[in-house]
Amino acid sequence: MVNVNTDNLENALSSSEPKKQSEQPKMSKETEIGFHQGALNTLVAERNELFKMIQNVEAIMQMHIKRLEELGVKIPKKE
């Protein structure tokens, strides 16, 4: 199981024994900025694809609901 440390981004995904600062590889500021920007770009693309998937699932569900109602099945609406 992965432990998530929400207080410290550098140690967010760590094993049960956190590494000492001296054991962690050092990155230049520019490299670290690029790393985080790349991660955000990837996550934004993943979020957009997830949103498209949710839209597709919702459309298919609505088609099934509509057909069930045409067949006389009452579908309770959640508020």
Steps between C-alpha positions, in 0.01 A plus 500: 500500500622851417505763772401848382647795688278796413714742702811470286481466120855371470421212736135454396549145373740329732559156634440427866850632571551851361834564330740741658548829315860410417389174330254672263630604157528877454336677205568847374215745547437511124489120479258479791277770348497308170419177683200652679377677186520174307315317775225763499467483121465123519245520781293762316489276193401201717228706670363609161487139379326395822243775446435372146456148636250624759305683229486183288383287793234758587372510139474120488323492836250762379425290190429195719283707736306645209436155351397355836251784544366431148449140613302618803767465768500789747848622590516695827682833459757596762488852630 
